[in-house]
Every structure is written in structure tokens, then in C-alpha cells.
Amino acid sequence: MTKPATALAEVFDQGIPVLAVLGAQRAGLLAALLERAATAEEFATDLKLDPLATRLTLNVLVHSGAAVHTDGRYQASPELAERARNAPGGVELHLNLFDHLPELLLSGKPLLSMDGTLEERGRHYAQVAQGLGHMYPAAAAELAEALEGQPYGMGDGARSVLDLGAGSGVWSLAVATRLPEARVTAVDLPPVLEGLRHNAAEAGVQTRVTTLEGSYFDVDLPAAAHDLVILGNILHLETAGDAERLVHRAAAAVKPGGTLAVIDILGSGPYETNPVRAQYALFLAARTSSGAMYSRAEVTDWLTEAGLTGMRTVELPSAPPHFTCLTAVRPL
């Protein structure tokens, strides 16, 4: 009975620091801290803020790790600057999503639609894909190693990899880096693929990567053509019906003896028992109209219905703890 009380106490204890960060974001103070160092009075004057509230807020930001205070001047902390560079969509997008949660509770309307039109998807995915790519290279390398040793599909001579909704390409480019014989076909929307091509060139595998522009629901996918098909962190952006349809499309592209890898945030059901996934589900509702976390049982059923067998959980120690990686094979 002590854990809920401790968790509740932490919510109240962190209330003022969290609201200070959100207030600084709304007032333009966070962006100003990222741009320059200045005194509290200078920030208040430039941004037309209350001087006392500005000084008190900056003091809380220092104690929260968002700012540093040196010789009477404030600026963004190295941690905040790093988040601004590498966080998916940037710090501003994340804080705007947090700030939207009261409105979400009242209206049920997300702040943005990452599952909207193709134009909306392309714009939003391009905004976050590179940041996500920076988060998962170690986990992607672990997956590439695990797939290389898997009994079916990615052993000696395996060459063809299909990455649906490839984003930054972090998962498939790790396979291409580990396996010199691998040839990747990456499917995503045009604005997203610009970043993937850059990443492929940086990894030195661009000559083995082909990009296919379009929706993963609409592009032409030859049947049974690939040794490995990857669905990396995308099922939760779709409705249940579309997620199932995407699994079936991906499975149909797997060669006999080949592998389908699904990396996603898989939930426990309507009442989420894992606190990190519970928070993720709420955050997901703030940025999609119909996205949802699906359970391991649901995804396994879809894989089975698609004719795949040998379901296996691949441990990725470097991935976030709420991630799950499932693989399945098409029988020979």
C-alpha cells in the first residue's frame, strides 16, 4: 500500500518544477535560454514578463536541471540543449503535447494527427523520425545481431530486407551495416526518406539501400520477395484494423524461410499494468486520432493468421523497457 502513496507524493512534489518548465515554454523563456545567456531582468524585459516571476521561475529551472546560473546570467543546461538537438520533434513539440493534456481530457482531440492524411503524416514523421533514430542505434545493432543468428531467414546468403514505415532507417540500416550482403528497400513518405538517405550515406551503405516513396498500404510489394521484413515502431499509429492489415501485407512479402520482425510498444489491455506504457498510451492519444497500443496476444494472432510461425521474443537490452520485439518466420 505504500507504493501508490509514494507515487502520488512524487506527482505533487514534481508539480511545481514541471509547471515551471511548461510555463517557461509558453512564455518563450525556454527558447530564449536555448539561444543565449542573460540575466533574469534582461529575459523579463525582452519577453515582456513579470520580473519577479521570471527570476523565481529561472531559479526552479536551475534546480530542475533545465538551466544553469553563472555570474548572474542564466542559460539552457547542457541536458536541455542536448534534448533540443536530439529529442524526436524537439523539446518544443514534447512540451506542447504535455501542455495539451488538459484539453485532450476535455475534448478528446489530439494536438496533432500523426495518423492523419498522407501530407500530415509525412510532415509529422519527418519532424520526429531523425530524433527517434538517435535513440535506438544500440538496440538496432542488438536486433541485427540476433537476426543474423536466427535459424531462419538471416543466415549466410540473406540479402533482401524490406523496411516498411522505415523512418530514420535505424533498424534496417543496422542490418545493412552488420551484413555486407544485405540489400535494403525502405518504404516511407517522401519528406521522411530524405533523412533516411542521409543516414544511409553516413553509415556508408547508400549503394545497398533503395527507397520507395509512398504509403506502406499502397506501394506495390512483390509477394514472398524478402528474407527480412521490418515493422519498426509503427503499428501503434494505426487503428486495429489497419494494424492487422499492415501485418498481413508485411507477412505476404516474406520469403519461405524468411523473418518478419515487429518492434513496438505492446500493451497489457484496456487497463495498462505497466506505468511507463500507461503514460505512453496517454501521450499517444495526444498525437494521434486513432492510434493505440496493441497487446502481444493480438499481434501474435495477426502473425498466425498471416501464415507465420515460430514466434519469438528478441531481447534488446538497449531498447526502452516498454519496447517489445517479436519475430516470426514463414515456413519453408
Order of alpha helices (4+ residues) and beta strands (2+ residues): alpha-alpha-alpha-alpha-beta-beta-alpha-alpha-alpha-alpha-beta-alpha-beta-alpha-beta-beta-alpha-beta-alpha-alpha-beta-beta
